């Protein structure tokens, strides 16, 4: 992933607060942040809720009087996640997406995390992202030598597919997509891995996430019919945004279908490596090693299937 992201001059400056929040005893540190961000809140009245869905960081919601519309989310970075995440790049991605109204407001960063706006809506589940009304928006661990060989193979085979380089989220699992049914739009959260990447990677990675995280079921990976429907809707919006009209040919859809499914291999490889690092350093209660095995197993299962796909003449 390229690490250069241009932040618009109009983007608001993000304050950096010299506060460190203990992930195990977070209330004291969180209140120091709230004192700066919501000085009118009385500390004794601040309620905190620890959200449990994330497996990289700890997320705390802070509010007064149960008014969730004004909730401040405090995200505490996971232990040693800087080995895999460029935090400066994450903040830039946040600013860019906020400028395009695709993200919540970023209130501040602090020594080991950041604070941002709570978005009203539904964090999607795997069954939701199969819905056309929503998607229109939007064994054993291999040896080190085996992983090195596969990385070389991926670089050689994917770089020639012709997928354009675009600004990607790179972690579009279901719960990073917030759907506001009343207003009819989606917004995205969590930009730790955002950056310039191949377009087909972001889509292939999203399709992989149909299987879920905590209880992974790759039978939920979208079949050809659903993928073609999704990809056509995507290309129509993509071309319209670039001023090319909305007409999309079957050939264009088929080419993107092959690109996406081959780049889905890179997604499995990336998150398999990520899980191995997390297994070594993370303090979060999650079977990262088991997750790595799942991702690499699916990678090797899927590899011959997607490489057998032929581009249209």
KOLSEFI-94535 format. One record per residue: residue in three letters; z negated, y negated, x negated of N, C-alpha, C in turn. Coordinates in steps of 0.1 Angstrom, whole numbers, plus 5000, padded with zeros to 4 digits. Example, Ala and Ser with C-alpha at 12.3 -4.5 7.8 and 13.67 -1.06 7.14 Angstrom:
Ala492250574868492250454877492250334868Ser492950224872492950114863492150004871
This chain:
Unk500050124992500050005000500049884991Unk500949784994500949664987499649584990Unk499149514980497849444983498049294984Unk499249244985499449104987499649075001Unk498748995007498848945021498748795021Unk499748735027499748585028498948545040Unk497948465038497148415049497748275053Unk498048255066498548125070497548005067Unk498147895063497347775060496447735072Unk496847765084496147725096494947825099Unk494847935091493748025094492447965090Unk491347975098490047915096489447975083Unk488647895076487947945064486848035069Unk486648145062485648245066484348225057Unk483248185062482048165054481548295047Unk481048285035480448395028478948365027Unk478148455033476748435033476048525023Unk475148475016474448555005473248635012Unk473648735019472748825026473148965024Unk472249055021472449195020471649265031Unk472349355039471749425050471549565046Unk470349615047469949755044470549835056Unk471349935052471950015063470950105071Unk469750135064468750215071467750125078Unk467450005074466549915080467149785081Unk468149775091469049665092468549545099Unk467549555107467149445116466849315108Unk466049315097465749195089466949125084Unk467849205078469049145073469949085084Unk470049165095470949125106470448995112Unk469148975113468548855118468848735109Unk468848755096469248645087470648595090Unk471548695093472948655097472948585110Unk472248635120472248575133471648435133Unk470648405124470148275123471248175119Unk472148215111473248125107474348115118Unk474648235124475748235134475348195148Unk474148225152473648185165472248125163Unk472148005158470847945155469947915167Unk470547915179469847885191469148015197Unk469548135191468848255196467448275190Unk466548315198465248345193465248485187Unk464748495175464748625168464048735176Unk462948705183462248805191463048855203Unk464048775207464848815219466148885215Unk466448895203467748955198467549115200Unk468449165208468549315209469649365200Unk469449485194470449545185470749685190Unk472049715189472549845192473349895181Unk473050025177473850085166474950165172Unk476150135170477250215175477550335165Unk477950445171477950565163479250625160Unk480350565165481650625164482250615149Unk481950515142482550505129482050605119Unk482950645109482550745099482750685085Unk483050555084483050485071481950385070Unk481650315080480650205080479650225091Unk478550135091477650125102477850005109Unk477950005123478249895131477049865140Unk476549745140475449695148475849585157Unk475549595170475849495180474549415182Unk474649285182473449195184473749095195Unk472849095205472949005216471648965222Unk471648865231470448815237470648825252Unk469648875259469748885274470748975279Unk471249065271472249165276473649105279Unk473848985273475148915275476148965264Unk476849065267477749125257478949045253Unk479248945262480448855259480148775246Unk478848755243478548665232477948755221Unk478148885222477648975211478248955198Unk477448965187477948955174477849095168Unk478949135162479049275156478849255141Unk477849325136477549325122477949465116Unk479049455107479549585101478949595087Unk478249695084477649725071478549825064Unk479049785052479949875045479250005041Unk479950115042479450245037479250245022Unk478350335018478150345003479350384995Unk479650304985480750334976482150324982Unk482250264994483550255001484550164993Unk483950084985484849994977485750074967Unk485350204965486250284957487550304964Unk487650294977488850324985489350204993Unk488450104994488849995003488849864995Unk489849784996489949654990489349555000Unk488149514998487449425009488049285010Unk488549234999489149105000490449115008Unk491149225006492449245014492049265028Unk490949335031490549355045490349215052Unk489649125046489448995052490748915054Unk491648925045492948855046493648915058Unk493649045060494349115071493749065084Unk492349055084491649005096492148865100Unk492248775090492748645092494148635098Unk495048715092496448715096496548765111Unk495848875114495948925127495248835138Unk494148775133493548675142494448555145Unk495248515135496148405137497248445147Unk497548575149498548615158497948675171Unk496648645173495848675185495848835187Unk495848905177495749055178494449105173Unk493449015170492149055164491048965170Unk489849015169488648935172488448825162Unk487548725165487248625155486348685144Unk486648645132485848685121484848575118Unk483548595120482548485119482248465104Unk482048565097481548545083481648685075Unk481548675062481348795054479948775048Unk479348895044478148885036478248985024Unk477149005017477249075004477749215006Unk477449285017477849425019478349445033Unk479149345038479649365052480349235057Unk480549235070481149125077480649125092Unk480749005098480448985112481648935120Unk481848995132482948945140482648955155Unk483548905162483448895177483549025184Unk482749045194482849165203484049145212Unk484849245214486049235223485649315235Unk485849255247485649325259486849415262Unk486649535267487749625269487249765266Unk488249855266487949995264488450045251Unk487550105242488050165230488650295234Unk489950305231490750415236490350555231Unk490550655239490350795236491750865234Unk491750985228493051045226493951055239Unk493251085251494051095263494650965268Unk494050855264494550725268495850695261Unk495950725248497150675240498350765243Unk498250855252499450935256500050865269Unk499350765274499750695286500850585283Unk502050595289503050495286502650355289Unk501750335299501350205302500550135291Unk500050215282499250165271500050165258Unk500750275255501450285242502550185241Unk503050125252504150035251503649915242Unk502349885242501949785233501949835219Unk501849885220501449935208501650075205Unk491352555055491152675046490352635034Unk491052585024490252535012490852415007Unk490052335000490552214994491552244983Unk492752194982493752224972493152174958Unk493652244948493252204934493752064930Unk493152014920493551874915495051874911Unk495451984904496851984900497751994912Unk497352074922498152084934498351944941Unk497251874942497251744948498151644940Unk498051654927498951564918500451604921Unk500751734922502151774924502651724938Unk501751734948502151694961502351544962Unk501551464955501651324954503051284949Unk503451344938504751324932505851354942Unk505651464948506651514958506751414970Unk505651364975505651264986506351134981Unk506051084969506650964965508150984964Unk508651094959510051124957510751134970Unk510151204980510851234992510751125003Unk509651045003509450955014510050815010Unk510150784997510650644993512150634996Unk512850744998514250735001514650735015Unk513750735024513950755039514450625045Unk514350505039514850385044513950315055Unk512650355055511750295065511450155059Unk511450055068511249915063509749895060Unk509449795051508149765047507649655057Unk506549675063505949585073504449575071Unk503849475077502349465077501749575086Unk501049675080500549785088499049785089Unk498549845100497049855102496549965093Unk497350075092497050195084495850285088Unk495250245099494150325104494050315119Unk495150345126495250325140494750445148Unk493450485145492850585154492450515167Unk492250605177492050555191491150435192Unk489950455187488850355189489050225181Unk490150215174490450085168491450005176Unk491750055188492649995198491749965210Unk491649835213490849785225491749745236Unk491649815247492549785259491849705269Unk492349585272491749505283492649515295Unk492249605304493049635316493249515325Unk492249435326492349315335493449215331Unk493549195317494449105312495749175307Unk495749305307497049375304497449365290Unk496549375280496949365266496049455258Unk496449485246495649555236495349465224Unk494249485217494049415204493449525195Unk493549495182493149595172491949545164Unk491149635160489949605152489949695139Unk489149655130488949725117490149725108Unk490149635099491349615090491049655075Unk490149745073489749785060490949835052Unk491949905058493049965052494349895054Unk494249775061495549705064496249655052Unk497549655053498349605041499849635044Unk500649585035502049615036502349765033Unk503049835041503349975040504650005047Unk505050125046506250175054505950175068Unk506850125076506650125091506350255096Unk507050355092506950495097505650555094Unk504950505083503650555080502650515091Unk502650395095501650345105501850425118Unk503050455122503350525134502950675133Unk503350735122502950875119501450895118Unk500850795112499350805111498750795125Unk499250705133498750685147498950815155Unk500150875154500351005161499351115156Unk499051115143498051215138496751195145Unk496451065148495151035154495051085169Unk496151125175496051175188495151305188Unk494951365177494151485176492651455176Unk492251325175490851295174490251305160Unk488951265159488251265146487151365146Unk486151345155484951425155485251575159Unk486151595168486551725172488051725171Unk488551765160490051755157490751875164Unk491851835171492651945178494151905176Unk494751965167496151925164497151975174Unk496752045184497652085195497951955203Unk497051855201497251725208498251635201Unk498751675190499751595183500951575192Unk501451455195502451435205503751515202Unk504251585213505551655212506751565211Unk507851625209509151555207509351455219Unk509251505231509551425243508751295243Unk507451315242506551195242506851105230Unk507051155219507351075207508650995209Unk509651055215510950985217510750865227Unk509950895237509650785247508850675241Unk507850705233507050605226507850525216Unk508650595208509450535198510550445203Unk511150475215512050395221511450265226Unk510250275232509550155236509150065224Unk508750125213508450055201509649985196Unk510750055195511949985189512449875198Unk512349895211512749785220512049655218Unk510649675216509849555214510049495200Unk510249585190510449545176511749465175Unk512849515181514149445180514049315187Unk513449315199513349195207512549085199Unk511549125192510749035184511548975173Unk512449055167513249005156514548935161Unk514648915174515848845180517048925180Unk516949055181518049145181518349215194Unk517749155205517949215218517049335220Unk517249405231516349525234517149655234Unk518449645231519249765232518949855220Unk518649985224518250085213519050205215Unk519750255205520650375206519750495204Unk520350615209519650745207519550775192Unk520550725184520550755170519450685163Unk519150555167518050475161516750545164Unk516550595176515350665180515150795172Unk516250875170516250995163515850975148Unk516450875142516150845128514650805126Unk514150725135512750685134511850805137Unk512250895146511551015148511351095136Unk512451115128512351195116511551125105Unk511750995104510950915094509450925097Unk509150905110507650905114507051045111Unk507751145114507151285113507051315098Unk507851265090507751295075506651215069Unk506551085074505451005069504051045074Unk504051125085502851175090502151265079Unk503051325071502551405059501651315050Unk502151205047501451105038500151065044Unk500051055057498851025064497851135062Unk498251255064497251375062496851375047Unk497751345038497351355024496351245021Unk496651125026495751005023494351035028Unk494251075041492951095047492251215041Unk492951315036492351425029491651375017Unk492351295009491751244997490551155000Unk490751065010489650985014488451065018Unk488551175025487451255029486751315017Unk487551355007486951414994486051304988Unk486451184987485651074981484451054990Unk484551045003483451025012482451135010Unk482951265009482051375008481151364995Unk481651294985480851274973479851164974Unk480151054981479350934981478750884994Unk479350925005478850865018477550915022Unk476750825028475450865033475450885048Unk476650875054476850905069476851055072Unk476151085083476051225086477351275093Unk478251325084479551375089480051475079Unk480751575084481251685075482551645069Unk482451555059483651505052484451615045Unk483851705039484551815032485351905042Unk484651935053485352005064486551935069Unk486451795070487551715075488651715065Unk488351715052489351715042490151845043Unk489451955045490152085046491052085058Unk490652025069491452015081492751935078Unk492651825072493751735069494751805060Unk494251865049495151925040495852055046Unk495052125054495652245061496752205070Unk496552095077497652045086498851995078Unk498551935067499651885058500551995054Unk499952105049500852215044501452295056Unk500852295068501452355079502652275084Unk502452145084503552055090504652035080Unk504452045067505452015057506752085059Unk506852215060508152275062508852245075Unk508052225086508552185099509352055099Unk508651955093509251815093510451805083Unk510351885072511451875062512651945067Unk512552025077513652095083514452015093Unk513851895096514551805106515751745099Unk516851725106518051675100518451535106Unk518751445098519151315103520551325110Unk520751245121521951255128523151205119Unk524351255122525551215114525951075117
